């Protein structure tokens, strides 16, 4: 029996947590890059202050969904003060579980003719 919690125990994710995990899905990022990526992908509907971002990242790290990365870009492309973060296997599983949960909600709304299908 695994001591790893089931991904569904973290659901539903707060919108900010979902966005943080989502931007880490494809690559490891430092805090400022996460703030920019979230603002860009939400077309400015969600903007995070660095203190709020790091507070959330710290909690996601405590939950085992995010970890600090040991990997660094080449020194000429990096600032040594930056901390990079990566999605863990559990974080990826939680993100996928949240996407399935949201899809089920949309499917339910479409079946009730609340939304147009498609």
MODELLER restraints for C-alpha pairs under 7 A, 6 or more apart:
rsr = mdl.restraints
at = mdl.atoms
rsr.add(forms.Gaussian(group=physical.xy_distance, feature=features.Distance(at['CA:7:A'], at['CA:90:A']), mean=6.88, stdev=0.5))
rsr.add(forms.Gaussian(group=physical.xy_distance, feature=features.Distance(at['CA:7:A'], at['CA:93:A']), mean=5.96, stdev=0.5))
rsr.add(forms.Gaussian(group=physical.xy_distance, feature=features.Distance(at['CA:7:A'], at['CA:94:A']), mean=4.55, stdev=0.5))
rsr.add(forms.Gaussian(group=physical.xy_distance, feature=features.Distance(at['CA:7:A'], at['CA:97:A']), mean=6.49, stdev=0.5))
rsr.add(forms.Gaussian(group=physical.xy_distance, feature=features.Distance(at['CA:8:A'], at['CA:94:A']), mean=6.72, stdev=0.5))
rsr.add(forms.Gaussian(group=physical.xy_distance, feature=features.Distance(at['CA:8:A'], at['CA:97:A']), mean=6.42, stdev=0.5))
rsr.add(forms.Gaussian(group=physical.xy_distance, feature=features.Distance(at['CA:10:A'], at['CA:94:A']), mean=6.91, stdev=0.5))
rsr.add(forms.Gaussian(group=physical.xy_distance, feature=features.Distance(at['CA:11:A'], at['CA:98:A']), mean=6.47, stdev=0.5))
rsr.add(forms.Gaussian(group=physical.xy_distance, feature=features.Distance(at['CA:12:A'], at['CA:98:A']), mean=6.60, stdev=0.5))
rsr.add(forms.Gaussian(group=physical.xy_distance, feature=features.Distance(at['CA:13:A'], at['CA:98:A']), mean=6.90, stdev=0.5))
rsr.add(forms.Gaussian(group=physical.xy_distance, feature=features.Distance(at['CA:18:A'], at['CA:95:A']), mean=6.92, stdev=0.5))
rsr.add(forms.Gaussian(group=physical.xy_distance, feature=features.Distance(at['CA:19:A'], at['CA:38:A']), mean=6.30, stdev=0.5))
rsr.add(forms.Gaussian(group=physical.xy_distance, feature=features.Distance(at['CA:20:A'], at['CA:34:A']), mean=6.96, stdev=0.5))
rsr.add(forms.Gaussian(group=physical.xy_distance, feature=features.Distance(at['CA:21:A'], at['CA:87:A']), mean=6.62, stdev=0.5))
rsr.add(forms.Gaussian(group=physical.xy_distance, feature=features.Distance(at['CA:21:A'], at['CA:91:A']), mean=6.94, stdev=0.5))
rsr.add(forms.Gaussian(group=physical.xy_distance, feature=features.Distance(at['CA:21:A'], at['CA:95:A']), mean=6.69, stdev=0.5))
rsr.add(forms.Gaussian(group=physical.xy_distance, feature=features.Distance(at['CA:23:A'], at['CA:34:A']), mean=6.65, stdev=0.5))
rsr.add(forms.Gaussian(group=physical.xy_distance, feature=features.Distance(at['CA:23:A'], at['CA:37:A']), mean=6.60, stdev=0.5))
rsr.add(forms.Gaussian(group=physical.xy_distance, feature=features.Distance(at['CA:23:A'], at['CA:38:A']), mean=6.85, stdev=0.5))
rsr.add(forms.Gaussian(group=physical.xy_distance, feature=features.Distance(at['CA:24:A'], at['CA:86:A']), mean=5.96, stdev=0.5))
rsr.add(forms.Gaussian(group=physical.xy_distance, feature=features.Distance(at['CA:24:A'], at['CA:87:A']), mean=5.65, stdev=0.5))
rsr.add(forms.Gaussian(group=physical.xy_distance, feature=features.Distance(at['CA:25:A'], at['CA:87:A']), mean=6.36, stdev=0.5))
rsr.add(forms.Gaussian(group=physical.xy_distance, feature=features.Distance(at['CA:28:A'], at['CA:84:A']), mean=6.17, stdev=0.5))
rsr.add(forms.Gaussian(group=physical.xy_distance, feature=features.Distance(at['CA:28:A'], at['CA:85:A']), mean=5.41, stdev=0.5))
rsr.add(forms.Gaussian(group=physical.xy_distance, feature=features.Distance(at['CA:28:A'], at['CA:86:A']), mean=4.72, stdev=0.5))
rsr.add(forms.Gaussian(group=physical.xy_distance, feature=features.Distance(at['CA:29:A'], at['CA:84:A']), mean=5.12, stdev=0.5))
rsr.add(forms.Gaussian(group=physical.xy_distance, feature=features.Distance(at['CA:29:A'], at['CA:85:A']), mean=5.50, stdev=0.5))
rsr.add(forms.Gaussian(group=physical.xy_distance, feature=features.Distance(at['CA:29:A'], at['CA:86:A']), mean=6.96, stdev=0.5))
rsr.add(forms.Gaussian(group=physical.xy_distance, feature=features.Distance(at['CA:30:A'], at['CA:82:A']), mean=6.14, stdev=0.5))
rsr.add(forms.Gaussian(group=physical.xy_distance, feature=features.Distance(at['CA:30:A'], at['CA:83:A']), mean=5.46, stdev=0.5))
rsr.add(forms.Gaussian(group=physical.xy_distance, feature=features.Distance(at['CA:30:A'], at['CA:84:A']), mean=4.21, stdev=0.5))
rsr.add(forms.Gaussian(group=physical.xy_distance, feature=features.Distance(at['CA:30:A'], at['CA:85:A']), mean=6.06, stdev=0.5))
rsr.add(forms.Gaussian(group=physical.xy_distance, feature=features.Distance(at['CA:35:A'], at['CA:47:A']), mean=6.89, stdev=0.5))
rsr.add(forms.Gaussian(group=physical.xy_distance, feature=features.Distance(at['CA:35:A'], at['CA:48:A']), mean=5.95, stdev=0.5))
rsr.add(forms.Gaussian(group=physical.xy_distance, feature=features.Distance(at['CA:38:A'], at['CA:46:A']), mean=6.81, stdev=0.5))
rsr.add(forms.Gaussian(group=physical.xy_distance, feature=features.Distance(at['CA:39:A'], at['CA:45:A']), mean=6.85, stdev=0.5))
rsr.add(forms.Gaussian(group=physical.xy_distance, feature=features.Distance(at['CA:39:A'], at['CA:46:A']), mean=5.57, stdev=0.5))
rsr.add(forms.Gaussian(group=physical.xy_distance, feature=features.Distance(at['CA:39:A'], at['CA:47:A']), mean=5.29, stdev=0.5))
rsr.add(forms.Gaussian(group=physical.xy_distance, feature=features.Distance(at['CA:60:A'], at['CA:66:A']), mean=5.56, stdev=0.5))
rsr.add(forms.Gaussian(group=physical.xy_distance, feature=features.Distance(at['CA:61:A'], at['CA:67:A']), mean=5.52, stdev=0.5))
rsr.add(forms.Gaussian(group=physical.xy_distance, feature=features.Distance(at['CA:64:A'], at['CA:90:A']), mean=6.79, stdev=0.5))
rsr.add(forms.Gaussian(group=physical.xy_distance, feature=features.Distance(at['CA:65:A'], at['CA:87:A']), mean=6.20, stdev=0.5))
rsr.add(forms.Gaussian(group=physical.xy_distance, feature=features.Distance(at['CA:65:A'], at['CA:88:A']), mean=5.35, stdev=0.5))
rsr.add(forms.Gaussian(group=physical.xy_distance, feature=features.Distance(at['CA:65:A'], at['CA:90:A']), mean=5.53, stdev=0.5))
rsr.add(forms.Gaussian(group=physical.xy_distance, feature=features.Distance(at['CA:65:A'], at['CA:91:A']), mean=3.81, stdev=0.5))
rsr.add(forms.Gaussian(group=physical.xy_distance, feature=features.Distance(at['CA:66:A'], at['CA:85:A']), mean=6.64, stdev=0.5))
rsr.add(forms.Gaussian(group=physical.xy_distance, feature=features.Distance(at['CA:66:A'], at['CA:86:A']), mean=5.62, stdev=0.5))
rsr.add(forms.Gaussian(group=physical.xy_distance, feature=features.Distance(at['CA:66:A'], at['CA:87:A']), mean=4.67, stdev=0.5))
rsr.add(forms.Gaussian(group=physical.xy_distance, feature=features.Distance(at['CA:66:A'], at['CA:88:A']), mean=5.33, stdev=0.5))
rsr.add(forms.Gaussian(group=physical.xy_distance, feature=features.Distance(at['CA:66:A'], at['CA:91:A']), mean=6.25, stdev=0.5))
rsr.add(forms.Gaussian(group=physical.xy_distance, feature=features.Distance(at['CA:67:A'], at['CA:85:A']), mean=5.64, stdev=0.5))
rsr.add(forms.Gaussian(group=physical.xy_distance, feature=features.Distance(at['CA:67:A'], at['CA:86:A']), mean=5.39, stdev=0.5))
rsr.add(forms.Gaussian(group=physical.xy_distance, feature=features.Distance(at['CA:67:A'], at['CA:87:A']), mean=6.46, stdev=0.5))
rsr.add(forms.Gaussian(group=physical.xy_distance, feature=features.Distance(at['CA:67:A'], at['CA:88:A']), mean=6.43, stdev=0.5))
rsr.add(forms.Gaussian(group=physical.xy_distance, feature=features.Distance(at['CA:68:A'], at['CA:84:A']), mean=5.84, stdev=0.5))
rsr.add(forms.Gaussian(group=physical.xy_distance, feature=features.Distance(at['CA:68:A'], at['CA:85:A']), mean=4.45, stdev=0.5))
rsr.add(forms.Gaussian(group=physical.xy_distance, feature=features.Distance(at['CA:68:A'], at['CA:86:A']), mean=6.18, stdev=0.5))
rsr.add(forms.Gaussian(group=physical.xy_distance, feature=features.Distance(at['CA:69:A'], at['CA:84:A']), mean=5.32, stdev=0.5))
rsr.add(forms.Gaussian(group=physical.xy_distance, feature=features.Distance(at['CA:69:A'], at['CA:85:A']), mean=5.09, stdev=0.5))
rsr.add(forms.Gaussian(group=physical.xy_distance, feature=features.Distance(at['CA:69:A'], at['CA:86:A']), mean=5.76, stdev=0.5))
rsr.add(forms.Gaussian(group=physical.xy_distance, feature=features.Distance(at['CA:109:A'], at['CA:115:A']), mean=5.89, stdev=0.5))
rsr.add(forms.Gaussian(group=physical.xy_distance, feature=features.Distance(at['CA:110:A'], at['CA:116:A']), mean=6.07, stdev=0.5))
rsr.add(forms.Gaussian(group=physical.xy_distance, feature=features.Distance(at['CA:110:A'], at['CA:117:A']), mean=5.50, stdev=0.5))
